[in-house]
Amino acid sequence: MVSLLAYAAFAGTVTMPLPEKAPKLVVMISIDQGRADYIDRFSDLYLPAKKGSTLGGFKWISETGVRFVDAHHHHVPTYTAVGHSILMTGSVPALTGIVGNTWWDREKGKEHYSTDDDTVKTVGGTMSGMSARPLKVSTVGDELKMATNGKSKVVGISFKDRASILMAGHAADEVVWFDYGVGNFVTSTYFSSTLPKWADEYNKSRKMDSYLGKSWTASLPESAYANARNAPHEKGSKMFSHALSKTADSKYYSSVVASGFGQEVMFDLTEKAIESSQLGKDNVPDVLVLNLASNDYVGHAWGPNSPEVLDITVVTDKMLSRLFNFLNKSVPGGIDNVAIVISADHGVCGIPSELSDVYKLEAGRISGTEILKTVEDALDAKYGAETWALDYNGSNIYLDWKVIDGKGLKREEVEEAAAAAARAVKGVYDAYSRTNVLQGRLPDMSLKQWITNGLHPSIGGDVVVITQPNYVETGATGTSHGSAWAYDTHVPILTRWGGQKAQVVGRRVYTHDIASTLSILLGVEYPSGNVGQPLYEAFPVRD
């Protein structure tokens, strides 16, 4: 590794001295749907920062590291694939090409899932092939692999393919996700023709089947849930109990993942990966990216104010403590030789009926199908009956260019007509044409940059739809995310490595600032699409 250089922040006003040696291991942890307020809101239930020689979880990293309390995603939509494509690229959807969990593939004439790749095959399961090929820029892990001539190891773990793949990147060594059809962690031939040893051993242990017939129950005393509310569709005691299936099928595996048991699985697997792959054992830095998807599934089902979300967050705290103590013993030189970042791919909206009925906020549910039909009907009435609107992916409306061109119409004119129609749907704040976004003709407001950052010139749609605050696109119960409003964009950024000055930072920062920070710490080039600025407060300081 080359020696690290000092970074001059704010045009040379502050020179930040950096360590001569890179960390042995970088651990990037994404708490799926991890809203920023959870760090403080549930803090009285977290483990102490340190008890004897035992490290805590959230309190330990918050009190001994650098915490950025005004951290946000800077794009729309705020979905899982999009958020995870940002954390280790330092980029935005307009550059990464990951504009949603899905988008319309104009060439193939069908919807494209974010990490789908029909040129590769799944190893260890039966699901369709997945890869990082749709990600058009490099990650920190990719740059580290190039800088060390492949000697560094990059490992990605999640239940979700779109999380582990998009954080780990193209050149990663071992990347796994979960196949609900067979109950196994899998990879694809894009990364390897065989499963990592640690994943194969875990699958063969059938630990995933050990929860058959069990129930996920409240893990805390009843008094701990005093400030939590049962979701409107959930009746009974806050001391919840959710029964898991007795049959090992996809429904059962989904219920395991959406529970505290799922968190246990993630950390069991992570420890096996660290040990088996010897991460952080030598002087060549390694990278581990970990996504905690259980938090997301729990939040969707029961909402951010529920006993279940409180409980899974406290379970997360305990599991983080377990991981930190494991790393402290596993990595030579201890935890100071590990660079840890905790963030999230997005936040979440409250349950609409709870927001409106209890807190008197305007809130509701919005239907993508209704938006698409409204646009279709409006264009039919204006230009004649055709199939005009092809797809709506939660932010982007895709129009049929062949139909538009075939009728001799101007695309920008049809875009404006479609945007006007979308604006009329209840729950839509505004809609913006592709042409206006790409040419910078947007109202001068805070949302302008979020919208611009989210639209890729060739992959994005023709109309960008922004929903009103507290309106979500979801079913009759539960809640969701995807908007540019604070409850979806505001996430934690917690950093901790040797030599830092423990502090709380209040300036506005963005999730795309994480990658450049880690790149400087590792002494490697920024990822190719990086737009972020280093979090200079996180760099080690000298006495």
C-alpha positions as CSV (number, residue, x, y, z in Angstrom):
1,M,0.0,0.0,0.0
2,V,1.2,3.5,-0.7
3,S,1.5,5.9,2.2
4,L,-1.5,8.0,3.0
5,L,-1.5,11.7,2.3
6,A,-3.0,14.5,4.5
7,Y,-6.4,15.8,3.3
8,A,-6.9,19.5,3.3
9,A,-10.5,20.2,4.2
10,F,-12.3,23.4,3.2
11,A,-9.7,24.8,0.8
12,G,-6.7,24.3,3.0
13,T,-8.2,25.8,6.2
14,V,-7.8,22.5,8.1
15,T,-5.1,19.9,7.4
16,M,-6.1,16.4,8.7
17,P,-3.1,14.1,9.4
18,L,-3.8,10.5,8.4
19,P,-2.4,7.2,9.6
20,E,0.6,5.8,7.9
21,K,-1.0,2.4,7.8
22,A,-4.4,1.5,6.4
23,P,-6.9,-0.5,8.6
24,K,-6.6,-4.2,8.4
25,L,-10.3,-4.6,7.8
26,V,-13.1,-2.3,6.7
27,V,-16.6,-3.3,7.9
28,M,-19.5,-1.5,6.2
29,I,-22.8,-2.3,7.9
30,S,-26.1,-1.2,6.4
31,I,-29.1,-1.4,8.7
32,D,-31.9,-1.8,6.2
33,Q,-34.6,0.8,6.9
34,G,-32.5,2.1,9.7
35,R,-33.9,5.5,10.5
36,A,-31.6,8.0,12.1
37,D,-33.9,8.6,15.1
38,Y,-33.6,5.0,16.3
39,I,-30.1,5.7,17.5
40,D,-31.4,8.1,20.2
41,R,-35.0,7.0,20.5
42,F,-34.3,3.5,21.9
43,S,-31.0,4.4,23.6
44,D,-32.1,3.7,27.1
45,L,-32.5,0.0,26.1
46,Y,-29.1,-0.4,24.5
47,L,-26.1,-2.0,26.1
48,P,-23.6,0.3,27.9
49,A,-20.8,1.6,25.7
50,K,-18.4,-0.6,27.6
51,K,-18.7,-2.9,30.6
52,G,-15.3,-4.1,31.8
53,S,-13.6,-5.3,28.6
54,T,-16.8,-5.9,26.8
55,L,-17.7,-3.5,24.0
56,G,-21.4,-2.4,23.6
57,G,-23.2,-1.8,20.3
58,F,-24.7,1.5,19.2
59,K,-23.5,3.3,22.4
60,W,-20.0,2.1,22.0
61,I,-19.6,3.2,18.4
62,S,-21.5,6.4,19.0
63,E,-19.5,7.4,22.1
64,T,-16.0,6.3,21.0
65,G,-16.3,7.1,17.3
66,V,-17.6,10.0,15.1
67,R,-21.3,10.3,14.7
68,F,-22.9,12.4,12.0
69,V,-26.4,13.3,13.1
70,D,-27.5,15.2,10.0
71,A,-26.7,12.5,7.4
72,H,-29.0,12.0,4.4
73,H,-29.4,10.2,1.1
74,H,-29.3,12.8,-1.7
75,H,-31.5,11.1,-4.3
76,V,-34.9,9.9,-5.1
77,P,-36.2,7.2,-5.1
78,T,-35.0,5.9,-1.7
79,Y,-35.3,2.2,-2.3
80,T,-33.1,-0.7,-1.2
81,A,-31.1,-1.2,-4.4
82,V,-30.6,2.5,-4.9
83,G,-29.4,3.1,-1.4
84,H,-27.0,0.2,-1.3
85,S,-25.6,1.3,-4.7
86,I,-24.5,4.6,-3.0
87,L,-22.8,3.5,0.2
88,M,-19.7,2.0,-1.3
89,T,-19.6,3.9,-4.7
90,G,-20.0,7.5,-3.3
91,S,-22.2,8.1,-6.4
92,V,-25.8,8.8,-7.3
93,P,-28.4,7.0,-9.4
94,A,-27.8,9.4,-12.3
95,L,-24.3,7.8,-12.6
96,T,-24.7,4.3,-11.1
97,G,-27.6,3.3,-13.4
98,I,-29.4,1.8,-10.3
99,V,-32.5,4.0,-10.5
100,G,-34.8,1.7,-8.5
101,N,-35.3,-1.8,-7.3
102,T,-36.7,-2.3,-10.9
103,W,-36.8,-0.2,-14.0
104,W,-38.1,-0.5,-17.6
105,D,-35.6,-2.0,-20.0
106,R,-36.4,-0.3,-23.3
107,E,-34.2,-2.6,-25.4
108,K,-35.8,-5.8,-24.1
109,G,-39.3,-4.3,-23.6
110,K,-39.7,-5.6,-20.1
111,E,-39.1,-4.7,-16.5
112,H,-35.5,-5.2,-15.2
113,Y,-34.7,-6.2,-11.7
114,S,-31.8,-4.3,-10.3
115,T,-29.2,-7.1,-10.1
116,D,-30.7,-9.5,-12.6
117,D,-28.3,-11.0,-15.1
118,D,-29.4,-13.7,-17.5
119,T,-25.8,-14.4,-18.6
120,V,-24.9,-16.0,-15.2
121,K,-26.3,-18.8,-13.1
122,T,-27.1,-19.2,-9.4
123,V,-24.8,-21.4,-7.4
124,G,-26.4,-23.3,-4.6
125,G,-30.0,-22.5,-5.5
126,T,-32.7,-22.2,-8.2
127,M,-33.4,-18.5,-8.4
128,S,-32.4,-16.5,-11.5
129,G,-28.8,-15.3,-11.9
130,M,-27.7,-12.1,-10.3
131,S,-24.6,-9.9,-10.7
132,A,-23.1,-6.4,-10.3
133,R,-23.2,-5.9,-14.1
134,P,-26.1,-3.4,-13.9
135,L,-23.9,-1.2,-11.6
136,K,-22.1,1.1,-14.0
137,V,-19.4,2.4,-11.6
138,S,-16.8,0.9,-9.2
139,T,-17.0,0.4,-5.5
140,V,-14.4,0.9,-2.7
141,G,-13.9,-2.8,-2.8
142,D,-13.2,-2.8,-6.5
143,E,-10.7,0.0,-6.2
144,L,-9.0,-1.8,-3.3
145,K,-8.7,-5.0,-5.4
146,M,-7.0,-3.0,-8.1
147,A,-4.7,-1.2,-5.8
148,T,-3.5,-4.4,-4.2
149,N,-3.3,-6.4,-7.4
150,G,-6.1,-8.6,-6.1
151,K,-4.5,-9.4,-2.7
152,S,-7.3,-7.8,-0.7
153,K,-10.4,-9.8,0.0
154,V,-13.9,-8.4,-0.5
155,V,-16.8,-10.2,1.0
156,G,-20.6,-9.3,0.9
157,I,-23.4,-10.8,3.0
158,S,-27.1,-10.2,3.1
159,F,-30.5,-11.9,2.7
160,K,-31.0,-9.5,-0.2
161,D,-29.0,-9.9,-3.5
162,R,-29.4,-6.2,-4.3
163,A,-27.8,-5.3,-1.0
164,S,-24.7,-7.6,-0.8
165,I,-24.0,-7.3,-4.5
166,L,-24.3,-3.6,-4.9
167,M,-22.2,-2.8,-1.9
168,A,-19.5,-5.4,-2.6
169,G,-19.1,-4.6,-6.3
170,H,-17.8,-6.2,-9.4
171,A,-14.5,-7.7,-8.3
172,A,-15.6,-9.1,-4.9
173,D,-14.3,-12.5,-3.9
174,E,-17.3,-13.9,-2.0
175,V,-20.8,-12.5,-2.2
176,V,-23.9,-14.3,-0.9
177,W,-27.6,-13.7,-0.6
178,F,-30.6,-15.9,0.3
179,D,-32.7,-18.1,-2.0
180,Y,-36.2,-18.5,-0.4
181,G,-37.1,-21.3,-2.7
182,V,-34.5,-23.7,-1.3
183,G,-33.7,-22.1,2.0
184,N,-30.0,-21.6,1.2
185,F,-27.5,-18.8,0.9
186,V,-26.3,-18.7,-2.7
187,T,-24.0,-16.9,-5.0
188,S,-23.7,-16.7,-8.8
189,T,-21.2,-17.7,-11.5
190,Y,-20.4,-14.0,-11.9
191,F,-18.5,-14.2,-8.6
192,S,-17.6,-17.9,-8.4
193,S,-18.4,-21.3,-9.7
194,T,-18.6,-22.6,-6.1
195,L,-20.2,-21.4,-2.9
196,P,-17.9,-19.9,-0.3
197,K,-16.9,-22.7,2.2
198,W,-18.5,-20.8,5.1
199,A,-21.8,-20.4,3.3
200,D,-21.9,-24.0,2.1
201,E,-21.2,-25.2,5.7
202,Y,-23.9,-23.0,7.1
203,N,-26.4,-24.3,4.5
204,K,-25.6,-27.9,5.4
205,S,-26.1,-27.2,9.1
206,R,-29.7,-26.4,8.3
207,K,-29.7,-23.7,11.0
208,M,-32.3,-21.9,9.0
209,D,-34.7,-24.8,9.7
210,S,-34.1,-24.8,13.4
211,Y,-36.8,-22.2,14.0
212,L,-39.6,-24.3,12.6
213,G,-42.7,-24.1,14.7
214,K,-41.2,-21.4,17.0
215,S,-42.6,-17.9,17.6
216,W,-40.8,-14.6,17.5
217,T,-41.7,-13.0,20.9
218,A,-41.0,-9.8,22.7
219,S,-37.5,-10.0,24.2
220,L,-37.9,-7.1,26.7
221,P,-39.9,-6.5,29.8
222,E,-43.4,-5.0,29.1
223,S,-42.4,-1.6,30.5
224,A,-39.8,-1.3,27.7
225,Y,-42.6,-0.9,25.1
226,A,-44.4,1.9,26.9
227,N,-43.7,4.4,24.1
228,A,-44.5,2.0,21.3
229,R,-47.8,1.6,19.5
230,N,-49.4,-1.5,18.0
231,A,-49.8,-1.2,14.3
232,P,-53.4,-0.3,13.3
233,H,-53.9,-3.8,11.9
234,E,-52.3,-5.5,14.9
235,K,-54.5,-6.1,17.9
236,G,-53.6,-7.3,21.4
237,S,-50.7,-6.8,23.8
238,K,-47.5,-5.0,23.0
239,M,-45.8,-8.2,24.2
240,F,-46.1,-9.6,20.7
241,S,-45.8,-13.2,19.6
242,H,-45.6,-14.0,15.9
243,A,-45.8,-17.7,15.1
244,L,-43.5,-19.1,12.4
245,S,-44.7,-21.9,10.0
246,K,-44.1,-25.5,10.8
247,T,-43.2,-26.3,7.1
248,A,-39.9,-25.4,5.6
249,D,-41.1,-23.4,2.6
250,S,-40.6,-19.9,1.2
251,K,-43.3,-18.5,3.6
252,Y,-41.5,-20.0,6.6
253,Y,-38.1,-18.6,5.4
254,S,-39.7,-15.2,4.9
255,S,-41.0,-15.2,8.5
256,V,-37.6,-16.2,9.9
257,V,-36.0,-13.3,8.0
258,A,-38.7,-10.8,9.3
259,S,-37.9,-11.6,12.9
260,G,-35.2,-11.4,15.5
261,F,-34.2,-14.9,14.4
262,G,-33.1,-13.5,11.0
263,Q,-30.7,-11.1,12.8
264,E,-29.2,-14.1,14.6
265,V,-28.7,-15.9,11.3
266,M,-26.9,-12.9,9.8
267,F,-24.4,-12.5,12.6
268,D,-23.8,-16.3,12.8
269,L,-23.0,-16.3,9.1
270,T,-20.8,-13.2,9.3
271,E,-18.6,-14.6,12.1
272,K,-18.1,-17.7,10.0
273,A,-17.1,-15.6,7.0
274,I,-14.6,-13.6,9.0
275,E,-13.0,-16.7,10.4
276,S,-13.1,-18.9,7.3
277,S,-11.8,-16.2,4.9
278,Q,-9.3,-14.9,7.4
279,L,-10.5,-11.3,7.0
280,G,-8.2,-8.7,8.6
281,K,-5.5,-11.2,9.4
282,D,-2.6,-9.7,7.4
283,N,-1.3,-6.3,6.4
284,V,-3.3,-6.1,3.2
285,P,-6.7,-4.5,4.0
286,D,-9.9,-6.4,3.4
287,V,-13.5,-5.3,3.1
288,L,-16.6,-6.8,4.5
289,V,-20.0,-5.4,3.6
290,L,-23.0,-6.6,5.7
291,N,-26.7,-5.7,5.2
292,L,-29.2,-6.3,8.0
293,A,-32.4,-6.9,6.0
294,S,-34.5,-8.2,8.9
295,N,-34.9,-4.6,10.1
296,D,-36.5,-3.7,6.8
297,Y,-39.0,-6.5,6.7
298,V,-40.1,-5.9,10.3
299,G,-40.5,-2.1,9.6
300,H,-42.6,-2.7,6.5
301,A,-45.0,-5.0,8.4
302,W,-45.5,-3.1,11.6
303,G,-44.2,0.4,11.1
304,P,-41.5,2.6,12.8
305,N,-43.5,3.2,16.0
306,S,-44.2,-0.5,16.7
307,P,-43.0,-2.8,19.5
308,E,-41.6,-5.0,16.8
309,V,-39.3,-2.3,15.4
310,L,-38.2,-1.3,18.9
311,D,-37.4,-4.9,19.6
312,I,-35.5,-5.7,16.4
313,T,-33.4,-2.5,16.9
314,V,-32.5,-3.6,20.4
315,V,-31.7,-7.1,19.1
316,T,-29.5,-5.3,16.5
317,D,-27.7,-3.5,19.3
318,K,-26.9,-6.8,21.0
319,M,-25.7,-8.4,17.8
320,L,-23.5,-5.4,17.0
321,S,-21.9,-5.8,20.4
322,R,-21.3,-9.4,19.7
323,L,-19.6,-8.6,16.3
324,F,-17.5,-5.8,17.8
325,N,-16.1,-8.1,20.5
326,F,-15.5,-10.9,18.0
327,L,-13.5,-8.5,15.8
328,N,-11.6,-7.2,18.8
329,K,-10.3,-10.7,19.3
330,S,-10.1,-11.9,15.7
331,V,-8.2,-9.0,14.1
332,P,-4.5,-8.6,15.1
333,G,-4.1,-5.5,17.1
334,G,-7.8,-5.4,18.0
335,I,-10.8,-3.2,17.1
336,D,-8.6,-0.1,16.5
337,N,-7.3,-1.9,13.3
338,V,-10.9,-2.2,12.0
339,A,-12.6,0.7,10.2
340,I,-16.3,0.4,11.0
341,V,-19.1,2.4,9.3
342,I,-22.8,2.0,10.1
343,S,-25.4,3.6,7.9
344,A,-28.6,2.6,6.1
345,D,-30.1,2.4,2.6
346,H,-33.1,4.5,3.5
347,G,-35.6,5.3,6.3
348,V,-39.3,4.7,6.4
349,C,-42.6,6.5,6.6
350,G,-45.0,6.0,9.5
351,I,-48.1,3.9,8.9
352,P,-50.5,6.2,7.0
353,S,-53.6,5.4,9.1
354,E,-51.7,5.9,12.3
355,L,-50.3,9.3,11.1
356,S,-53.8,10.5,10.1
357,D,-56.0,9.0,12.8
358,V,-53.7,9.5,15.8
359,Y,-51.5,12.4,14.9
360,K,-53.8,14.4,12.5
361,L,-51.4,14.5,9.7
362,E,-52.5,14.3,6.1
363,A,-51.4,10.8,5.0
364,G,-52.5,8.0,2.7
365,R,-51.7,5.2,0.3
366,I,-51.1,5.8,-3.3
367,S,-51.3,3.3,-6.2
368,G,-48.8,3.1,-8.9
369,T,-51.4,1.3,-11.0
370,E,-53.7,4.3,-10.6
371,I,-50.9,6.7,-11.6
372,L,-50.1,4.7,-14.7
373,K,-53.8,4.4,-15.7
374,T,-54.4,8.2,-15.2
375,V,-51.5,9.0,-17.5
376,E,-52.6,6.4,-20.0
377,D,-56.1,7.8,-20.1
378,A,-54.9,11.4,-20.4
379,L,-52.6,10.6,-23.3
380,D,-55.3,8.5,-25.0
381,A,-57.7,11.5,-24.8
382,K,-55.1,14.0,-26.1
383,Y,-53.3,12.0,-28.8
384,G,-55.5,8.9,-29.6
385,A,-55.8,5.4,-28.2
386,E,-52.4,3.7,-27.9
387,T,-50.3,2.0,-25.2
388,W,-48.4,5.1,-24.1
389,A,-47.4,4.4,-20.5
390,L,-45.3,1.2,-20.2
391,D,-44.2,1.1,-16.6
392,Y,-44.1,2.9,-13.2
393,N,-41.4,1.9,-10.8
394,G,-42.3,4.0,-7.8
395,S,-40.7,7.2,-9.1
396,N,-40.3,7.0,-12.9
397,I,-43.0,6.7,-15.5
398,Y,-41.7,5.2,-18.7
399,L,-43.4,6.2,-22.0
400,D,-43.3,4.3,-25.3
401,W,-40.9,6.2,-27.5
402,K,-41.8,4.1,-30.6
403,V,-45.4,5.2,-30.3
404,I,-44.5,8.8,-29.7
405,D,-42.0,8.9,-32.6
406,G,-44.4,6.9,-34.9
407,K,-47.0,9.6,-34.5
408,G,-44.5,12.4,-35.2
409,L,-44.9,13.9,-31.7
410,K,-42.3,15.7,-29.7
411,R,-41.2,13.6,-26.8
412,E,-40.9,16.6,-24.5
413,E,-44.5,17.6,-25.3
414,V,-45.8,14.1,-24.4
415,E,-43.7,14.1,-21.3
416,E,-45.3,17.3,-20.1
417,A,-48.8,16.0,-20.8
418,A,-48.0,12.9,-18.8
419,A,-46.6,14.9,-15.9
420,A,-49.7,17.1,-15.9
421,A,-51.9,14.0,-15.7
422,A,-49.8,12.4,-12.9
423,R,-50.1,15.7,-10.8
424,A,-53.8,15.2,-10.7
425,V,-53.6,11.9,-8.8
426,K,-54.3,12.3,-5.0
427,G,-51.1,11.9,-3.1
428,V,-48.8,13.2,-5.8
429,Y,-46.9,16.3,-4.8
430,D,-45.6,17.1,-8.3
431,A,-44.3,15.5,-11.4
432,Y,-41.4,16.6,-13.6
433,S,-40.6,15.8,-17.2
434,R,-37.4,14.1,-18.2
435,T,-36.4,16.9,-20.5
436,N,-36.8,19.5,-17.8
437,V,-34.8,17.5,-15.3
438,L,-31.9,16.8,-17.7
439,Q,-31.8,20.4,-18.8
440,G,-31.9,21.8,-15.3
441,R,-35.3,23.4,-15.6
442,L,-36.6,22.6,-12.1
443,P,-38.0,24.9,-9.4
444,D,-35.2,26.3,-7.2
445,M,-36.0,24.2,-4.1
446,S,-34.3,21.7,-1.9
447,L,-35.8,18.8,-3.9
448,K,-34.1,19.9,-7.1
449,Q,-30.9,18.1,-6.4
450,W,-32.6,14.9,-5.1
451,I,-34.6,14.7,-8.4
452,T,-31.6,15.5,-10.6
453,N,-29.3,13.0,-8.8
454,G,-32.0,10.3,-9.3
455,L,-32.4,10.4,-13.1
456,H,-30.0,8.4,-15.3
457,P,-30.1,9.8,-18.9
458,S,-30.5,6.4,-20.6
459,I,-32.0,4.2,-17.9
460,G,-34.3,6.6,-16.1
461,G,-37.9,7.3,-17.0
462,D,-39.7,10.1,-18.8
463,V,-41.6,11.6,-15.8
464,V,-40.3,11.7,-12.2
465,V,-43.1,11.5,-9.7
466,I,-42.7,13.0,-6.2
467,T,-45.4,11.9,-3.7
468,Q,-46.8,14.1,-1.0
469,P,-45.4,13.7,2.5
470,N,-46.8,10.6,4.3
471,Y,-48.2,9.0,1.2
472,V,-46.8,5.6,0.5
473,E,-47.2,3.1,-2.3
474,T,-48.0,-0.1,-0.5
475,G,-50.9,-2.5,0.3
476,A,-53.7,-2.1,2.8
477,T,-51.5,-2.6,5.8
478,G,-47.9,-1.8,6.8
479,T,-45.8,1.0,5.3
480,S,-43.0,1.8,2.9
481,H,-40.4,4.2,1.8
482,G,-39.0,5.7,-1.5
483,S,-39.6,9.4,-1.1
484,A,-37.4,12.4,-0.9
485,W,-38.9,13.4,2.5
486,A,-36.7,13.4,5.6
487,Y,-38.2,10.3,7.2
488,D,-36.8,8.4,4.1
489,T,-33.6,10.2,3.6
490,H,-32.3,10.8,7.2
491,V,-30.1,7.9,8.2
492,P,-27.2,7.3,10.6
493,I,-23.6,7.6,9.7
494,L,-21.5,6.2,12.5
495,T,-17.8,5.7,12.0
496,R,-15.1,4.2,14.3
497,W,-11.5,3.4,13.8
498,G,-8.2,3.9,15.7
499,G,-7.0,7.5,16.2
500,Q,-10.4,9.2,15.9
501,K,-11.5,12.0,18.1
502,A,-14.8,11.0,19.6
503,Q,-17.4,13.6,18.6
504,V,-20.9,14.3,17.4
505,V,-21.0,16.3,14.1
506,G,-24.0,18.4,13.2
507,R,-23.2,19.6,9.7
508,R,-25.2,18.3,6.7
509,V,-23.4,15.3,5.1
510,Y,-24.6,12.6,2.7
511,T,-24.3,8.9,2.3
512,H,-22.2,9.4,-0.8
513,D,-19.5,10.9,1.4
514,I,-18.7,7.5,2.9
515,A,-16.9,6.0,0.0
516,S,-14.4,8.9,-0.5
517,T,-13.7,8.8,3.3
518,L,-12.9,5.1,3.2
519,S,-10.8,5.5,0.0
520,I,-8.6,8.0,1.7
521,L,-8.3,5.9,4.8
522,L,-7.2,2.9,2.6
523,G,-5.0,5.0,0.3
524,V,-6.8,4.0,-2.9
525,E,-8.4,5.9,-5.7
526,Y,-12.0,7.1,-5.4
527,P,-14.7,4.8,-7.0
528,S,-15.2,5.9,-10.6
529,G,-18.6,7.6,-10.1
530,N,-17.8,9.2,-6.7
531,V,-19.4,12.6,-6.1
532,G,-19.0,12.7,-2.3
533,Q,-16.6,14.7,-0.2
534,P,-14.6,13.1,2.6
535,L,-16.0,13.2,6.2
536,Y,-12.9,14.9,7.4
537,E,-14.0,14.8,11.1
538,A,-13.7,11.0,10.9
539,F,-10.0,11.0,10.1
540,P,-7.5,10.2,12.8
541,V,-5.9,13.1,14.6
542,R,-2.5,13.5,16.2
543,D,-1.9,14.7,19.7
